[in-house]
């Protein structure tokens, strides 16, 4: 009789453990509620230019013709362009003078500890330099402003981290390229054509520019509001 009771108890314990494990696995399989909208939803939200805020259009490469305007839709500032890889900032195995002949050991905005950003590790967007065409500051954008960047079926949350040439648009860090599935090599990587959506959220800024967790949380929240 004792053996029967023991068997029942063990069986009940095993069943409870199985149910607990199953519940845990089910929870792990649930989508991350902070993941934000899909790539398709974000693309649809910025498919048209709500209002053009740039005076003219930007080229994708030096000496090229103007192709891309900076737009504003439902409070978000956005553009659709190519993707050039920015490796500037801290010297790392992937970002240095050998891997990138035009590499510079500085970024427009530093980390909270004063060091340049780490392009190999931090997903960040590069905005065009201030000109008569567009001044990012006048649009409420600066270092640490949160962004959602979309390529094909991928969405990556990033921050504004560097400033590029005044006449060119369409650039992001090594880490951002990698997150989007774009070849991140600063010499041979990147992608041509107007195939990447850069969506910036004015007034939405991380406390520490290198805080990727905050960028993802704030980015997902802002992106959800945009598509809502």
C-alpha positions in Angstrom: 0.0 0.0 0.0 2.8 2.3 0.8 4.4 1.5 -2.5 1.2 2.5 -4.3 1.0 5.8 -2.4 4.6 6.5 -3.3 4.0 5.6 -6.9 1.0 7.9 -7.1 3.0 10.7 -5.4 5.9 10.3 -7.7 3.6 10.3 -10.7 1.8 13.4 -9.5 5.1 15.1 -8.9 6.4 14.2 -12.4 3.1 15.4 -13.9 3.4 18.7 -12.1 7.0 19.1 -13.2 6.0 18.4 -16.8 3.2 20.9 -16.7 5.5 23.5 -15.2 8.2 22.9 -17.8 5.6 23.0 -20.6 4.2 26.3 -19.2 7.7 27.7 -19.1 8.5 26.6 -22.6 5.2 28.1 -23.8 6.1 31.4 -22.2 9.5 31.3 -23.8 7.8 30.7 -27.2 5.5 33.7 -26.8 6.5 36.8 -28.9 8.3 39.6 -27.1 5.7 42.2 -26.4 8.4 44.9 -26.8 9.3 43.6 -30.3 7.2 46.3 -32.0 5.6 46.3 -35.4 6.7 44.1 -38.3 8.8 45.3 -41.2 5.8 45.3 -43.5 3.8 47.5 -41.1 6.5 50.0 -40.8 7.2 50.1 -44.5 3.5 50.8 -45.1 3.5 53.6 -42.5 6.2 55.5 -44.4 5.3 54.4 -47.9 4.4 58.0 -48.8 5.9 61.3 -47.8 3.5 62.9 -45.4 5.3 66.3 -45.9 8.7 66.9 -47.3 10.9 68.8 -44.8 14.1 68.8 -46.8 14.7 71.6 -49.3 15.4 69.3 -52.3 16.8 65.8 -52.4 19.9 64.1 -51.3 22.3 62.0 -53.4 23.2 58.5 -52.2 26.9 58.8 -53.2 29.4 61.6 -53.6 28.8 63.5 -56.9 25.5 61.7 -57.5 22.1 63.2 -58.3 19.5 64.0 -55.8 17.2 61.0 -55.2 16.0 61.0 -51.6 13.9 63.6 -49.7 13.6 63.8 -45.9 9.9 63.5 -44.9 7.7 63.7 -41.9 4.8 61.5 -41.3 2.8 61.3 -38.0 5.6 62.9 -36.1 8.3 60.6 -37.4 11.1 61.8 -39.7 12.0 59.3 -42.4 13.8 58.7 -45.7 14.4 55.8 -48.0 17.9 55.3 -49.3 20.8 53.0 -49.8 23.1 51.8 -46.9 26.7 52.8 -46.7 28.7 51.3 -43.8 30.1 53.7 -41.1 33.0 52.2 -39.1 34.2 55.4 -37.5 34.7 55.6 -33.7 36.5 53.2 -31.5 39.3 51.1 -33.0 38.1 47.5 -33.1 39.0 44.3 -35.0 36.4 45.1 -37.7 36.7 48.9 -37.7 40.2 50.3 -38.1 42.4 51.9 -40.7 43.2 48.5 -42.2 39.6 47.4 -42.7 38.4 50.9 -43.6 40.9 53.4 -45.3 38.6 56.3 -44.5 38.2 55.3 -40.8 38.3 58.0 -38.2 38.7 57.5 -34.5 35.8 59.8 -33.6 32.0 60.1 -33.9 29.9 63.2 -33.7 28.5 62.1 -30.4 30.5 60.1 -27.7 29.5 57.5 -25.3 28.5 58.5 -21.7 32.2 57.8 -20.7 33.5 60.3 -23.3 34.9 57.6 -25.7 33.8 57.6 -29.3 31.0 55.2 -30.2 31.8 51.6 -31.1 30.5 51.1 -34.6 31.1 47.4 -34.5 28.9 46.9 -31.5 26.3 49.8 -31.5 23.6 50.1 -34.1 23.5 53.7 -35.1 22.2 55.9 -37.9 24.3 58.7 -39.6 22.4 61.9 -40.4 23.5 64.4 -43.1 25.6 67.4 -42.0 23.7 70.6 -41.5 23.0 72.6 -44.6 20.5 74.8 -46.3 18.9 71.5 -47.5 18.0 70.3 -44.0 19.1 70.8 -40.4 18.4 67.8 -38.3 18.5 69.9 -35.1 15.5 71.9 -36.3 13.6 68.6 -36.6 14.3 67.7 -32.9 17.0 65.2 -33.8 20.4 64.8 -32.1 22.7 62.2 -30.7 20.8 59.4 -29.0 17.5 60.0 -30.9 15.9 56.7 -31.3 15.3 55.2 -34.8 13.8 52.1 -36.4 15.6 51.0 -39.6 13.9 48.5 -42.0 15.4 46.4 -44.7 13.4 43.5 -46.3 11.8 41.7 -43.5 14.1 42.9 -40.7 13.6 45.8 -38.3 16.5 47.0 -36.2 16.3 49.7 -33.5 19.1 52.1 -33.3 20.1 55.6 -32.2 21.4 58.6 -34.1 25.2 58.4 -33.6 27.2 60.3 -36.2 27.0 63.0 -38.8 28.0 62.5 -42.5 28.5 64.7 -45.6 26.1 67.5 -46.2 24.9 66.3 -49.6 24.6 62.5 -49.0 22.1 60.4 -47.1 21.8 56.7 -46.3 24.4 55.5 -43.8 24.6 53.4 -40.7 27.1 51.7 -38.4 28.7 48.3 -38.9 26.5 46.9 -36.2 23.3 48.2 -37.8 24.2 46.7 -41.2 24.9 43.4 -39.5 21.6 43.5 -37.6 19.7 44.1 -40.9 21.5 41.3 -42.7 23.5 43.7 -44.9 27.1 43.0 -45.6 28.8 45.1 -42.9 32.3 45.2 -44.5 33.3 48.9 -44.7 35.1 48.3 -48.0 32.9 46.0 -49.9 29.6 46.0 -47.9 26.5 48.1 -47.8 23.7 47.9 -50.3 22.7 50.2 -53.2 19.3 51.5 -54.3 16.5 53.0 -52.3 15.8 49.9 -50.3 16.3 50.8 -46.6 13.8 52.9 -44.6 15.3 55.1 -41.9 12.7 56.2 -39.4 13.6 58.6 -36.6 11.5 59.6 -33.7 12.1 63.3 -32.7 12.0 63.9 -29.0 12.5 60.2 -28.2 16.0 59.8 -26.8 18.0 57.3 -24.7 19.7 58.4 -21.5 23.0 56.9 -22.5 23.6 56.7 -26.2 25.2 53.2 -25.9 22.2 51.8 -24.1 20.8 49.3 -26.7 18.2 48.0 -24.4 16.6 51.4 -24.0 16.8 52.0 -27.8 14.9 48.8 -28.4 12.2 49.5 -25.8 11.7 53.1 -26.8 11.9 52.3 -30.5 9.3 49.6 -30.3 7.0 51.8 -28.4 7.4 54.7 -30.9 7.1 52.4 -33.9 3.9 50.9 -32.5 2.4 54.4 -32.1 3.4 55.2 -35.7 1.6 52.3 -37.3 -1.4 52.5 -35.0 
